[in-house]
């Protein structure tokens, strides 16, 4: 939700809440990192937060570059975004034997594609396509959350079967 709100704030003329929405979106990344600390520890939670914040910062730069029409910069930043997704997948699969690196990459790459579709539709003012992108994005992020949550519960059955 906050990702899509950020895209709206960043691409709609006259929207003044872009910085506040970005701050809230970055807080989500802290919340996710904090959520894994009870099972993976402080260091792992902080590392995940760092990787996820990098994901958001790169996305914000992509939004700005796309809005200004700088295709070369968008392409460069997309490479960084996918590299970051690879790092997130490697981190999560390294922490949990029930999460396979390639499966996570596929999930993360689809997430990037859906966020890109949201941005592209917004910039084109194709509101029907944007609605489809957002709906698919919500469904997909729930799938990602369920996949990761199920693996965490499987790995730490003793902490969740009380």
Secondary structure, DSSP 8 states (H G I E B T S, - for coil): -HHHHHHHHHHSTT---HHHHHHHHHHHHHHHHHHHHHHH-HHHHHHHHHHHHHHHHHHHHHHHHHHTT-HHHHHHHHHHHHHHHHHHHHHHHHH-TTS-HHHHHHHHHHHHHHHHHHHHHHHTT-HHHHHHHHHHHHHHHHHHHHHHHHHHHHHTHHHH--
